[in-house]
Amino acid sequence: MTIKENISLQSFTSFGCNETSRYFTSVASADAILEVLQWCKEKNIPYLILGTGSNVLFTKTYEGLILKNEIAGIVKTNETATEVFLSVGAGENWHHFVSYCVQKGWGGIENLSLIPGTVGASPIQNIGAYGVEVQECIQSVTALDTLNDQWVNLSNHDCAFGYRDSLFKQQKNRYLITQVHFVLQKQPHLRTDYGAIKEVLHEKNIKNPSMADVSNAVIQIRNAKLPDPAKLGNAGSFFKNPSISKTDYEKLALQFPQMMAYPISDKAYKLAAGWLIEHCGWKGVRKGKVGCFEKQSLVIVNYDHASGKEIFDFSEEIIQSVLQKFNLLLEREVNIF
C-alpha cells in the first residue's frame, strides 16, 4: 500500500480542475481495499472511491483519502444457449467493456456505448442512454459493506435501481463495489426505436442493423453533441431530467406548448432539462472560464482552467434561472465534493 499526500486531482477527473486531495492511493484487489480502509480507520479520516472521475466535481481540497479503484478483469462465469454471464472488475473502463461485448456478439449494453466512467460506477448511477438502463443487464453486484466489513452479493432487486439512482447512491460510501455481474443476450432484441439512432441508421441506409451498427450509431451521436473531456473539461450531462406530476405538466404545457416531455407513468412526466436550460438562454453562453456547451445545453464545460467552485457557481446560476422561469428545481447529476 502506497499512500501519497497532497495530490492534484486535475488528471483524475474529467473536469480537469486543480483541486487536491490530502491523501491518495490506488487499489487493484479486494485485499488491498481492506488494507486501505483499515488505514483510514486508524487515522480517523474519510475516504472517497474514484473511478475515472467522469461524474464528480471537487470544489475544494478533499481532506480525506481518494481511493482510485483499478480492479480489472472480464470473466465469463457461465452461459446457456441464449445467455452469457460475466463478472467484471469495478475498475474496468466502461466503454472498453461495451466494445468487448459487442465484438463477442453479447447484447444488451450496446446503446450505452461511449459513456465515460468505470464498470463499478455504472450501477451507482444506473447509467442510461437511448432507451436503455444498465439495470436491465445487471444480475448482481459484489461489494464490501463498510458498516460491518462484510463482503455482500447484492441482487438486482437489492440494488434498488431507479432513474439515475440506486442503493449505492442512496447510502453513499457504505458499499464499496469490486465486481459487477452481468447477464447478456446471444440473440438480443436491438433497441433502435430511439429517434436519434433511427435517424443515423436511416442516413446510412442500414435496414437490418447489427449490434455493432447500433453501437457505432450511438458513438456517432455522442461524438456529434458531446465534447471530448480530453480536449474540453466536462462531465457529460450536468443535470437530471426532472419528473413532475401529470397535473403539473399539463399546467406547464399550457404556458410552454413546445416543451419537450414524455410520460413515464399514468401520473407523471419527465421533462428534458436541456430544453428548459436552452429556453432560459444558456446554450452556448460563456462566463469567464466556464460555459454551457454550444451543442448541448445540459453540458457545462471548463474552457480555461476554471476552479471547481467556479463551475459549481455557474451551475447554480442555471438552476436559479430555470426555477424562476419554470418554477422547477433542477437537480445536479454530477456528484459535488
C-alpha positions in Angstrom: 0.0 0.0 0.0 1.4 3.4 -1.1 -0.3 6.5 0.3 0.6 9.7 -1.4 -0.1 13.2 0.1 -1.4 16.4 -1.3 -2.0 15.1 -4.8 -3.6 17.2 -7.5 -6.8 15.7 -8.9 -6.6 17.5 -12.2 -5.6 14.4 -14.2 -8.0 12.2 -12.3 -11.3 14.0 -13.1 -12.9 14.8 -16.5 -13.5 18.4 -15.5 -9.7 18.9 -15.1 -9.9 21.2 -12.1 -6.8 21.6 -10.0 -8.3 20.8 -6.6 -6.2 18.5 -4.4 -6.7 15.5 -2.1 -4.9 15.3 1.3 -4.2 11.6 0.7 -4.4 9.4 -2.4 -3.9 5.7 -3.3 -5.0 3.2 -5.9 -6.1 -0.4 -5.4 -6.2 -3.4 -7.7 -7.6 -6.1 -5.5 -10.1 -6.7 -2.8 -7.4 -7.4 -0.2 -5.8 -4.0 -0.9 -9.2 -2.4 -0.3 -9.4 -3.9 3.2 -5.9 -2.7 4.0 -6.6 0.9 2.9 -9.9 1.1 4.8 -8.1 -0.1 7.9 -5.5 2.6 7.4 -8.4 5.2 7.2 -10.0 3.9 10.4 -6.7 4.1 12.3 -6.2 7.7 11.0 -9.9 8.5 11.5 -10.2 10.1 8.1 -12.9 9.9 5.5 -12.3 8.2 2.1 -13.9 8.5 -1.4 -13.9 5.9 -4.2 -12.9 7.3 -7.6 -13.1 5.6 -10.9 -12.3 7.7 -13.9 -13.7 10.9 -12.2 -16.2 11.5 -15.0 -19.1 12.3 -12.8 -17.6 14.3 -10.0 -16.7 17.9 -9.3 -14.4 18.9 -6.5 -15.0 22.4 -5.3 -12.3 22.4 -2.6 -9.5 20.3 -1.2 -10.7 16.8 -0.2 -9.4 16.4 3.3 -9.6 12.6 3.4 -8.2 9.8 1.1 -9.1 9.3 -2.5 -9.1 5.6 -3.3 -8.8 5.0 -7.0 -10.4 1.7 -8.0 -8.3 -0.2 -10.6 -9.7 -3.7 -10.1 -9.7 -5.2 -13.6 -10.9 -8.3 -15.4 -13.7 -9.6 -17.6 -14.6 -13.2 -16.8 -17.3 -15.4 -18.4 -18.7 -17.4 -15.5 -21.5 -19.3 -17.2 -23.5 -19.5 -20.4 -26.6 -21.1 -21.8 -28.0 -21.4 -25.3 -29.3 -17.8 -25.2 -27.4 -16.0 -22.4 -23.9 -15.3 -21.2 -22.9 -14.5 -17.6 -20.0 -12.2 -16.9 -18.2 -11.0 -13.8 -16.4 -7.7 -14.4 -13.9 -5.8 -12.3 -15.1 -2.5 -11.0 -12.1 -0.7 -12.3 -12.6 -1.7 -15.9 -13.3 1.1 -18.4 -17.0 1.1 -19.2 -16.7 1.7 -22.9 -13.9 -0.9 -23.3 -16.3 -3.4 -21.7 -19.1 -2.5 -24.0 -16.8 -2.7 -27.1 -15.6 -6.1 -25.9 -19.2 -7.4 -25.6 -20.2 -6.0 -29.0 -17.2 -7.8 -30.6 -18.2 -11.0 -28.9 -21.8 -10.7 -30.0 -23.2 -10.4 -26.5 -26.1 -7.9 -26.5 -27.9 -5.6 -24.1 -25.5 -2.7 -23.4 -24.6 -1.6 -26.9 -26.9 1.5 -26.5 -24.6 2.5 -23.6 -21.5 2.9 -25.8 -19.0 5.7 -25.1 -20.5 6.6 -21.7 -17.4 7.7 -19.7 -16.6 6.0 -16.4 -15.9 2.6 -15.0 -17.9 -0.6 -14.7 -18.1 -0.1 -10.9 -19.7 3.3 -11.3 -22.4 2.0 -13.7 -24.8 0.6 -11.1 -24.3 3.5 -8.7 -25.7 6.0 -11.2 -27.8 3.3 -13.0 -26.4 4.8 -16.2 -28.7 5.0 -19.1 -28.9 6.3 -22.7 -31.0 5.9 -25.8 -33.8 3.9 -24.3 -31.6 1.5 -22.1 -30.6 1.5 -18.5 -27.7 -0.7 -17.2 -30.0 -2.2 -14.5 -31.6 -4.3 -17.3 -28.4 -6.3 -17.7 -27.1 -6.5 -14.1 -27.6 -9.7 -12.3 -25.9 -8.7 -9.0 -23.1 -6.6 -7.5 -20.3 -7.7 -5.2 -19.3 -5.1 -2.7 -17.8 -4.6 0.7 -20.4 -3.4 3.3 -18.2 -1.0 5.2 -20.7 -0.8 8.1 -19.5 -4.3 9.2 -16.6 -5.0 6.9 -18.5 -7.9 5.3 -18.5 -8.9 1.7 -22.0 -9.0 0.2 -23.5 -10.0 -3.2 -26.5 -7.8 -3.8 -29.1 -9.0 -6.3 -30.6 -6.7 -8.9 -33.6 -6.2 -6.6 -31.4 -5.4 -3.6 -29.7 -2.7 -5.6 -33.0 -0.6 -5.6 -32.5 0.8 -9.0 -34.3 3.9 -10.1 -33.8 6.7 -12.6 -30.1 7.6 -12.2 -30.4 6.2 -8.8 -29.6 3.1 -6.7 -29.0 1.8 -3.2 -25.3 2.8 -3.6 -26.3 6.4 -4.3 -28.8 6.5 -1.5 -26.3 5.2 1.0 -23.2 6.9 -0.2 -19.8 5.3 0.8 -21.5 2.4 2.6 -20.9 -0.1 -0.2 -17.5 -0.4 -2.0 -18.1 -2.2 -5.3 -15.5 -4.6 -6.5 -17.4 -6.7 -9.1 -20.5 -6.3 -11.3 -22.2 -9.4 -12.6 -24.0 -9.1 -16.0 -26.4 -11.2 -18.0 -26.2 -10.5 -21.7 -28.0 -12.0 -24.6 -26.6 -14.1 -27.5 -29.5 -13.1 -29.7 -30.5 -9.7 -28.4 -33.5 -7.6 -29.4 -31.8 -4.5 -30.6 -33.2 -1.2 -29.4 -33.3 1.0 -32.4 -36.6 2.9 -31.8 -34.9 5.8 -30.1 -35.2 8.8 -32.5 -31.5 9.7 -32.9 -30.4 6.1 -33.5 -33.2 5.6 -36.1 -32.1 8.7 -37.9 -28.4 7.7 -38.1 -29.3 4.2 -39.3 -31.6 5.7 -41.9 -28.9 8.1 -43.1 -26.5 5.1 -43.6 -29.3 3.1 -45.3 -28.9 0.3 -42.7 -32.2 -1.6 -42.8 -31.2 -4.7 -40.7 -28.7 -3.3 -38.2 -26.3 -5.4 -36.3 -25.2 -4.9 -32.7 -22.1 -3.1 -34.0 -24.3 -0.9 -36.2 -26.3 0.3 -33.2 -23.1 0.8 -31.1 -21.5 2.8 -33.9 -24.6 4.9 -34.3 -24.6 5.7 -30.6 -20.9 6.6 -30.7 -21.5 8.9 -33.7 -24.4 10.6 -31.9 -22.4 11.2 -28.7 -19.4 12.4 -30.6 -21.5 14.9 -32.5 -23.2 16.5 -29.5 -20.8 16.0 -26.5 -17.3 17.4 -26.1 -14.3 15.2 -25.6 -13.2 15.6 -22.0 -9.6 15.2 -23.1 -10.0 18.4 -25.1 -12.6 20.3 -23.2 -13.2 19.6 -19.5 -16.7 18.4 -18.7 -18.7 15.6 -17.0 -21.3 15.0 -19.7 -24.9 15.8 -18.6 -24.6 18.0 -15.5 -28.3 17.9 -14.6 -31.0 15.3 -14.3 -34.2 15.4 -16.3 -36.9 16.4 -13.8 -40.0 14.4 -13.2 -43.3 16.1 -12.4 -46.9 15.1 -11.9 -49.2 14.9 -14.9 -51.3 17.7 -13.4 -48.3 20.0 -13.1 -47.1 19.0 -16.6 -50.5 19.9 -18.1 -50.4 23.3 -16.4 -46.9 24.0 -17.6 -47.6 22.8 -21.1 -50.3 25.5 -21.4 -47.6 28.1 -20.9 -45.0 26.4 -22.9 -46.7 24.2 -25.6 -43.3 23.4 -27.3 -41.8 22.0 -24.1 -40.1 18.6 -24.6 -41.5 15.9 -22.3 -42.6 12.3 -22.3 -44.9 10.3 -20.0 -43.2 7.8 -17.5 -46.5 6.6 -16.0 -50.2 7.4 -15.9 -49.5 10.1 -13.4 -46.0 11.5 -14.2 -44.0 13.1 -16.9 -40.2 13.5 -17.4 -39.1 16.9 -18.8 -36.0 17.5 -20.9 -33.7 19.5 -18.7 -31.7 20.5 -21.8 -34.8 22.2 -23.3 -35.5 24.0 -20.1 -31.9 25.3 -19.9 -31.8 26.3 -23.5 -35.0 28.2 -23.2 -33.6 30.2 -20.3 -31.0 31.4 -22.8 -27.9 29.4 -21.5 -26.9 27.4 -24.6 -23.5 28.4 -25.8 -23.2 31.1 -23.0 -19.7 31.6 -21.5 -18.9 33.4 -18.3 -15.2 33.8 -17.7 -13.6 30.3 -17.7 -16.8 28.3 -17.6 -19.6 27.9 -20.1 -22.6 26.0 -21.4 -21.7 23.8 -24.4 -22.8 25.2 -27.7 -24.2 21.9 -29.0 -25.8 20.6 -25.8 -27.1 22.9 -23.0 -27.0 20.0 -20.5 -23.2 20.1 -20.6 -21.1 22.6 -18.6 -17.6 22.9 -19.8 -14.3 24.1 -18.3 -12.8 26.4 -21.0 -9.8 27.7 -19.3 -8.6 26.0 -16.1 -11.6 27.0 -14.0 -11.8 26.0 -10.4 -14.4 23.6 -9.2 -16.1 26.4 -7.3 -16.4 28.5 -10.5 -18.1 25.6 -12.2 -20.4 25.0 -9.3 -21.4 28.7 -9.1 -22.1 28.7 -12.9 -24.4 25.6 -12.4 -26.2 27.4 -9.6 -27.0 30.3 -11.9 -28.6 27.9 -14.3 -30.6 26.3 -11.6 -31.9 29.6 -10.3 -32.9 30.8 -13.8 -34.8 27.6 -14.6 -36.5 27.9 -11.2 -37.5 31.5 -11.9 -38.9 30.8 -15.4 -40.5 27.3 -15.0 -40.8 27.0 -11.2 -38.8 23.8 -11.4 -35.8 23.0 -9.3 -33.1 21.2 -11.4 -31.0 18.5 -9.6 -27.4 18.1 -10.4 -26.4 14.7 -11.8 -22.7 15.3 -11.1 -21.6 14.5 -7.6 -20.3 17.5 -5.7 -17.5 17.4 -3.2 
